[in-house]
Amino acid sequence: MSTEKATGSDAAPERRAEDSVFFKLVRVVNLTARPFQQRVGRQHQLTLNEWRTMAVLGKQPGLTATQVAELTGLDKMAVSRALAGLQRHRRLHRHEDPADLRRSRLYLSSIGKALFAVLGVQAREREAELFSGVEAEELRQLNTTLDKLIASISENAE
């Protein structure tokens, strides 16, 4: 068994861009994001980045905007816009951080929690549809690999 790390690229110069792991990851995101916006986004006046932010805050209330950015992989400006949109629709509350008054802690409002509950069910159903053709062990391995990739990227970004 080889001990070389996979880089997602191949030495063969004739390799097509659409064969790269990076391209495939972006494609998967795009293929899943488009239906989200068509089905859920329009119906609930919710952007994909607002949903990503809600998903994190729904599971981990009290985060800062910086922590939301780290957990979602979004840049700070995208998180700022998502937070503004959530606040505009009364889906979010900000509370001063008692340890640092320059920071806010973020919480879903009762309206935000109700929407999160509804969309959480829909998201799990959609995920089951998307992964229906993939074996449980393959999904477990993919999840492990994605966790390693995220950790590697996070380490190298600092």
Contacts in CASP RR format, 6 or more apart in sequence:
PFRMAT RR
TARGET T0000
AUTHOR 0000-0000-0000
METHOD contacts of the structure
MODEL  1
MSTEKATGSDAAPERRAEDSVFFKLVRVVNLTARPFQQRVGRQHQLTLNE
WRTMAVLGKQPGLTATQVAELTGLDKMAVSRALAGLQRHRRLHRHEDPAD
LRRSRLYLSSIGKALFAVLGVQAREREAELFSGVEAEELRQLNTTLDKLI
ASISENAE
6 21 0 8 1.000
8 20 0 8 1.000
8 21 0 8 1.000
8 22 0 8 1.000
9 15 0 8 1.000
9 20 0 8 1.000
10 19 0 8 1.000
17 23 0 8 1.000
18 24 0 8 1.000
18 27 0 8 1.000
32 126 0 8 1.000
32 130 0 8 1.000
33 48 0 8 1.000
35 126 0 8 1.000
36 48 0 8 1.000
36 51 0 8 1.000
36 126 0 8 1.000
37 47 0 8 1.000
37 48 0 8 1.000
40 46 0 8 1.000
40 51 0 8 1.000
40 119 0 8 1.000
40 122 0 8 1.000
41 47 0 8 1.000
41 48 0 8 1.000
41 51 0 8 1.000
44 115 0 8 1.000
44 119 0 8 1.000
45 89 0 8 1.000
46 54 0 8 1.000
46 89 0 8 1.000
46 115 0 8 1.000
46 119 0 8 1.000
47 82 0 8 1.000
47 85 0 8 1.000
49 72 0 8 1.000
49 74 0 8 1.000
49 78 0 8 1.000
49 79 0 8 1.000
49 81 0 8 1.000
49 82 0 8 1.000
50 82 0 8 1.000
50 85 0 8 1.000
50 86 0 8 1.000
50 91 0 8 1.000
51 119 0 8 1.000
52 72 0 8 1.000
52 74 0 8 1.000
52 82 0 8 1.000
53 68 0 8 1.000
53 72 0 8 1.000
53 74 0 8 1.000
53 79 0 8 1.000
53 82 0 8 1.000
53 83 0 8 1.000
53 86 0 8 1.000
54 86 0 8 1.000
54 91 0 8 1.000
54 108 0 8 1.000
54 112 0 8 1.000
54 115 0 8 1.000
54 116 0 8 1.000
54 119 0 8 1.000
55 116 0 8 1.000
55 120 0 8 1.000
55 123 0 8 1.000
56 63 0 8 1.000
56 68 0 8 1.000
56 71 0 8 1.000
56 72 0 8 1.000
57 63 0 8 1.000
57 68 0 8 1.000
57 92 0 8 1.000
57 106 0 8 1.000
57 107 0 8 1.000
57 108 0 8 1.000
58 108 0 8 1.000
58 113 0 8 1.000
58 116 0 8 1.000
60 67 0 8 1.000
60 71 0 8 1.000
61 106 0 8 1.000
61 107 0 8 1.000
61 108 0 8 1.000
62 95 0 8 1.000
62 105 0 8 1.000
62 106 0 8 1.000
62 107 0 8 1.000
63 71 0 8 1.000
63 105 0 8 1.000
63 106 0 8 1.000
64 97 0 8 1.000
64 103 0 8 1.000
64 104 0 8 1.000
64 105 0 8 1.000
64 106 0 8 1.000
65 76 0 8 1.000
65 79 0 8 1.000
65 80 0 8 1.000
65 83 0 8 1.000
65 104 0 8 1.000
65 106 0 8 1.000
66 76 0 8 1.000
68 74 0 8 1.000
68 79 0 8 1.000
68 83 0 8 1.000
68 106 0 8 1.000
69 75 0 8 1.000
69 76 0 8 1.000
69 78 0 8 1.000
69 79 0 8 1.000
70 154 0 8 1.000
72 79 0 8 1.000
74 82 0 8 1.000
83 92 0 8 1.000
83 94 0 8 1.000
83 106 0 8 1.000
85 91 0 8 1.000
85 92 0 8 1.000
86 92 0 8 1.000
86 108 0 8 1.000
86 112 0 8 1.000
87 94 0 8 1.000
89 111 0 8 1.000
90 109 0 8 1.000
90 111 0 8 1.000
90 112 0 8 1.000
91 108 0 8 1.000
91 109 0 8 1.000
91 111 0 8 1.000
91 112 0 8 1.000
91 115 0 8 1.000
92 106 0 8 1.000
92 107 0 8 1.000
92 108 0 8 1.000
92 109 0 8 1.000
92 112 0 8 1.000
93 106 0 8 1.000
93 107 0 8 1.000
93 108 0 8 1.000
93 109 0 8 1.000
94 104 0 8 1.000
94 105 0 8 1.000
94 106 0 8 1.000
94 107 0 8 1.000
95 104 0 8 1.000
95 105 0 8 1.000
95 107 0 8 1.000
96 103 0 8 1.000
96 104 0 8 1.000
96 105 0 8 1.000
97 103 0 8 1.000
97 104 0 8 1.000
97 105 0 8 1.000
108 116 0 8 1.000
131 139 0 8 1.000
134 142 0 8 1.000
END
